[in-house]
Amino acid sequence: MVAHQITLIPGDGIGPEVADAAARAVDATGVAVEWERVDAGERALLLHGALIPDDVFASLEITRVGLKGPTATPIGGGHASINVALRKKLGLYVNFRPVRMLPGLKTRYDDLPLDLAIFRENTEDLYAGLEHEVVPGVVESLKIITRTASVRIARAAFEYGRREGRKKVVAIHKANIMKLSDGLFIECCREVSAEFAEIAYTEMIVDNACMQLVMRPETFDVLVLPNLYGDIISDLAAGLVGGLGIVPGANIGSGHAIFEAVHGTAPDIAGKGLANPTALMQSAVLMLAHIGEREASARLHNAIYKVYATSDHLTKDVGGTASTNEFTDAVIRRLNPAY
Ligand code: NAI
């Protein structure tokens, strides 16, 4: 059996704890993986003098697939965000975030069968990082929206909708104010929607979308958004299904893919064994499907769901008392079909 080579970037804060948990769960599926561990983030800056040392790109050039824990980007100063740099350099233009209710989990919305698919454009918008000081006391940040990137993300959302039999796609924007930039974004979504007659297409202004998501989240299906709104709405949506400890993500381009949770480094709980590894494990479920290991992907998905359904061994953020390792061990036990 030839092992899959996968780049593992543990990251900062709770990153190493959840990355270790997710890698352990993947190994326990029986899929042969050769992990290439590389450092990025604050840890890499300390150890190697760079936030993204060259070996990160060198490894991803070979493996083409990464599993990544969150990384800290110093606020302000001269450091560009690691995630933004990775996504731009590797052309990871789709950020896909499935937001689903887990069985048995108590949340404010647990009576609703929430199943949202968020498609966030991943390479431009205000995240282009084009900021400068015009004169002291005045700064300018450029919002870049291109036809190419907007069509690409819209197509990814609609193609997913078709593949998965989804009914609706909503494009979220602020084109009433940003008439040219968000105007171009929705124009592209509208054009792409015409090729997918079986999927209902609507548009919603981002502030209204926030309210609708809180009041009627079950009316949402597939969401397509420019980068900044996608970032914010992803956290809001995570809050609907139990928080940031739950929601996975995939950054996908034409040559590479990096799987990572929506959450950050959670410095408040780092190093305490309290982190919920579900989000990165669920990212690993997406990763296994991406590398063609569909059976193992389904088995890991089911094992996670079984642990939630029985409500035992859950971590503190979702109302339990288990540590990161205890939750991970419970998932691994349930990978055995006889369990
Ligand atoms: P955060 O997501 O790290 O934490 C927000 C809250 O959610 C905290 O109370 C935290 O304890 C909780 N939380 C997050 N993940 C959790 C988990 N797996 N289990 C249990 N509780 C969890 O957001 P924050 O505090 O705004 O950002 C901290 C750092 O993370 C910043 O340096 C930021 O730049 C970075 N960050 C990195 C990301 C990435 O690498 N993908 C994404 C978002 C933020």
Boltz pocket constraint, residues with backbone or C-beta under 6 A from the ligand:
constraints:
  - pocket:
      binder: B
      contacts: [[A, 14], [A, 18], [A, 69], [A, 70], [A, 71], [A, 72], [A, 73], [A, 74], [A, 83], [A, 244], [A, 245], [A, 246], [A, 260], [A, 261], [A, 262], [A, 263], [A, 264], [A, 265], [A, 266], [A, 267], [A, 268], [A, 269], [A, 274], [A, 275], [A, 276], [A, 277], [A, 279], [A, 317]]
      max_distance: 6.0
